[in-house]
Amino acid sequence: MSEKKQHPLYELAEQFFGENSFKQDLNEFEKMFRLKSSASYLKISQFEENGYYIVKAELPGIKKEQVSIDLHECYLTLTISHQEEINIQHTGGSSISQTCEHISKTVLLPFAPDKNQLKTTYKNSAMVISFPA
C-alpha cells in the first residue's frame, strides 16, 4: 500500500519545528477551533405553554455562572462569557495563550414582560426563562 502524500507546507513545517512538536501544536489548534466553533452558536426556541411564554436556550458545555440575561422592553439578550488559558509546549519553548470571549444573542419577544415575573431555571445544559403570557 502507498502512503498518503502530505501537503508540502506540512512537510516544510515538520522540518522546521520537528515532526512531533508540529503535530502536537496542530492537534491543539484543532481542539481550540472545535471548542470555539461549538460555543459560538446559540440555539434558542420560544413558545407558549400553560399560560407562560418560554424562551429556551440550549447551552452545551456552558455553566450557569457564565450566562447573563438582560431584558429591555421586548428584547431579551443572553450573553455568555467564556475565558480559557491554553499552554502549548513545543521543542522551541512554551507558549501561553489566553482567550476571553463574549457571545450574545438577542431575541424579540411578542410583548414586554414584567422583569419581576421572570423565572429562570438551568437544567440539562439548557436555560429556560419563563414569564406569564
Sequence and secondary structure as in RCSB ss.txt:
>XXXX:A:sequence
MSEKKQHPLYELAEQFFGENSFKQDLNEFEKMFRLKSSASYLKISQFEENGYYIVKAELPGIKKEQVSIDLHECY
LTLTISHQEEINIQHTGGSSISQTCEHISKTVLLPFAPDKNQLKTTYKNSAMVISFPA
>XXXX:A:secstr
       HHHHHHHHHH HHHHHHHHHHHHHHHHHHHHHT  EEEEEEETTEEEEEEE TT  GGGEEEEEETTE
EEEEEEEEEEEEEEETTEEEEEEEEEEEEEEEE SS   GGG EEEEETTEEEEEEE 
